[in-house]
Amino acid sequence: MNNKKEAILSLPGLRESILDSREKIIEFCKNFSNDKKLLFRLELILEEILLNIADYGYTDIKGDIVISLSDEDKYFILSVTDHGIPFNPVSQKKPDTNLSIEERKPGGLGIFFIKKFSDSIEYKRKENQNILRLTLNKENKNV
């Protein structure tokens, strides 16, 4: 029998709101697991996604960010939706981590970590919304 568990959290797409809501986001994730490595992965992924949306997606407009998390057997399905500027993180190239910090172009590391800590990642633009869907295998202990 599949005991599917779901929760939704909506936050203003502002950096200050996201930083102020850090504990709320952590508690939201803890409703699904007490595994410290898995929680770390979830928190890191969410923080990176949410701050990127606030900093780059909502530059000229304001809006909310909706986080949906569901527990499906051995996977967590994380979905993040916003009405910001269209942006597909899946299509972004991997940054050259062999370069020194001085030689490296700014940006890209956050998306690199999101991809690294997720088992799968999908993006679509639908009805003026960015929809990012990530799958995390609960048994994957890589951090």
N, C-alpha and C positions, 0 to 999 in steps of 0.2 A: 504494500500500500504506500502510495506517495503522499507524504505529509508536507505539502508545499506551504511555505511560509513566505509572506510578502509584506513589505512596508514601503511607504512613500514619504519623502521629506522634501519640502519646498523651502527654498531660501532666496532672499533677494540677491541678484547677481552683482553685488558690490563687494569689493575686497574686504572692507571693514566688517560687513555682515558675516562673511565667510569666516574670517579670523575670529570674530566674536562667537561664532557658532561651533567652534572646534569641538567643545565638549559635547554638544548636542549631536554632532556628526559621529563622534566616538561612541556615544551611547546607542545611537542608531545602529551602528555596526555590531556592537556588543549584543544586541538582541538576537543576533544570528550565530555568534560563535564566541567562545572564550579562548580559542587558540591564538596565542600571542603573535605567532608568525603570520597567521592568516589575517588577523586584525591589523597588523603593521602594513601588510600588502594593501588591504582595503583602504586604510587611512591615507597611505602615501598616494595611491592612485586617485582617490577622491580629492585630496588637497590639490594635487597637480592639475586635475581637470577643472575643478571649481575656480581656482585662482586664474588659470588661463582664460576661462570664459569671462570672468570679471574684468581681467586686464585687457583682453583683446577682442572679445566677442561683443561686449556691451560698452564700446567706446563712445558711440554716438547716440545710443538708445539705452533705455533701462528695461529690465525685465527680471523675471525669476528664473531660477534653475531648479528643475525637478529631478530628484534622485529616487530611483526605484531599485530596491534590492529584493531578490527572491532567492530562496533556498530550494534548489531542485536536486534531490538525491545527493550526488557527490559534487555538485557545482553550486556556486553562487553566480547569479546573473545580475549584473549591475548595469542599469540604464540611466544615462544622464541626458536630459533634454533642455534645450534653451532656444530662445528666439533671436539670438545674436547673429553676428556676421557669419555667413557660411564658412565653415572650416572643417576640412577632412584630415584629422591627424593620422589616419591610416596611410595616406599617400605621402606623408613626410619622409624624407630620406634620413637614414641613420647618421647621426653626427660622427665626425672623425675623432674618435676618442684617443687616437694616437698622437694627435697634435698637442702642443703645449697650450695652456690656457690663453697665453698671449696670441697664439696663432689661430685659435679656434674662433669661429663665428659665434656670436651670442645666440642663445636659444637652441631648442631641439633636444636638450637633455631630459627635460620633463616628459616629453612624448616618448623618448627612448625608454625611460623607466616604466611608464605606463604599459608599453608594449612588452617589456621584459617581465613584469610582474603579473601580466594577464596571460591566460592560456589561449584566448582568442579575443579579437577586437573587430567590431564592424561599425561602419558609419553610414548614415543615410541622411539626406536632406528631404524633409517631407512637410508640406504645408507651412513653409517659412520657419521650420524648426531644424536645428541640428540634433540628431539622435545618435548617441554613442552607446553601443552595447558591448559589454565586456563579460567574458566568462572566466571564472577563477575556479580551478579544481581545488577542492578542500584538502586533498591529499598531497598537493604539490607544496613541498616545504622549502622551495628555493626562495631565498630573499636576497 
